[in-house]
């Protein structure tokens, strides 16, 4: 669904968000499912999302990843492992994107005619 085309909230998919931080490494967002009246929805699971920021030559890169946990204490204990995995995956994706950008070859369209005289500045005598 395109949010700009249909900006209505999905009442059956509401979450309350709490953010916890150590003010050093990152944050853990706790997404608690709620009913449309704001009561906790025990029929759905609580989600834990870790967030870190990595400095790159292009600036700060925010990285978010889901933490498999049932409690905040478990999420805190699993934060570092999840962060390492998320950083490794992000770095692999960035390297792949760099390789693809570096190896991109410009192929002329079928039937394209080169400019008269070769098009370059070097002229053969």
C-alpha positions in Angstrom: 0.0 0.0 0.0 1.3 3.4 -0.9 1.0 5.6 2.2 0.5 8.8 0.2 -2.4 7.2 -1.8 -4.2 5.9 1.3 -3.0 7.5 4.5 -5.6 5.9 6.8 -4.3 4.1 10.0 -4.9 0.4 10.1 -6.8 0.0 13.4 -6.0 -3.7 13.7 -2.2 -3.1 13.4 -1.5 -0.4 16.0 1.6 -0.4 18.2 2.7 1.8 21.2 6.4 2.7 20.9 8.7 3.0 23.8 12.4 3.9 23.3 15.2 2.8 25.6 18.8 4.1 25.3 22.1 3.8 27.1 23.0 7.2 25.5 26.2 5.6 24.2 25.7 2.8 21.7 22.2 3.0 20.4 18.5 2.5 21.2 16.0 -0.3 21.5 12.5 0.5 20.3 9.8 -1.6 22.0 6.7 -1.9 19.8 3.8 -3.1 22.0 0.6 -4.1 20.1 -2.5 -2.2 21.2 -6.2 -2.3 20.4 -7.8 0.8 18.8 -8.8 2.0 22.3 -5.1 1.9 23.4 -5.3 -1.2 25.6 -2.4 -3.8 25.3 -3.3 -6.4 22.7 -2.1 -9.8 24.3 -3.0 -11.7 21.1 0.0 -10.2 19.2 3.7 -10.3 20.1 5.7 -7.3 21.2 8.5 -6.4 18.8 12.0 -5.2 19.7 14.0 -3.2 17.2 17.6 -2.2 17.7 19.0 1.0 16.2 22.6 2.1 15.9 24.4 4.8 13.8 27.6 4.1 11.9 29.9 6.8 10.7 30.9 6.4 7.0 32.8 8.7 4.6 29.4 9.9 3.4 28.1 10.7 6.9 26.1 8.9 9.6 24.3 5.8 8.5 21.4 4.7 10.7 21.0 0.9 10.9 17.8 -0.8 12.3 17.3 -4.5 12.9 14.8 -6.7 14.6 15.8 -8.4 17.9 14.4 -11.8 18.6 13.3 -11.5 22.2 10.4 -11.9 24.5 11.4 -9.3 27.1 13.3 -6.1 27.2 16.0 -7.8 29.3 16.5 -10.4 26.5 16.6 -7.6 23.9 19.3 -5.8 25.8 21.3 -9.0 26.1 21.0 -9.7 22.4 21.5 -6.1 21.2 25.3 -6.4 20.5 25.1 -9.6 18.5 22.2 -8.2 16.4 24.1 -4.9 15.9 27.2 -6.8 14.6 25.2 -8.9 12.2 23.3 -5.8 10.9 26.5 -3.9 10.4 28.1 -6.8 8.5 25.1 -7.2 6.3 24.9 -3.5 5.6 28.6 -3.3 4.8 28.3 -6.3 2.4 25.3 -4.5 0.7 27.3 -1.3 0.4 30.3 -3.1 -1.1 28.0 -4.8 -3.6 26.5 -1.5 -4.6 30.0 0.0 -5.1 31.0 -3.0 -7.2 27.9 -2.7 -9.3 28.4 1.1 -9.8 32.1 0.7 -10.6 31.5 -2.1 -13.2 28.5 -0.5 -14.9 29.2 -0.3 -18.6 27.4 2.1 -20.9 26.1 0.1 -23.8 24.8 2.1 -26.8 21.2 1.5 -27.8 20.6 -0.8 -30.7 20.8 1.1 -34.0 22.7 4.0 -32.5 25.0 5.6 -35.0 28.3 6.9 -33.9 29.0 10.6 -34.6 30.6 11.4 -37.9 34.4 11.5 -37.7 34.6 9.2 -34.7 33.4 11.8 -32.1 36.7 12.1 -30.3 39.2 14.9 -30.3 42.1 12.8 -31.5 42.3 12.9 -35.3 44.3 10.4 -37.3 46.5 12.1 -40.0 
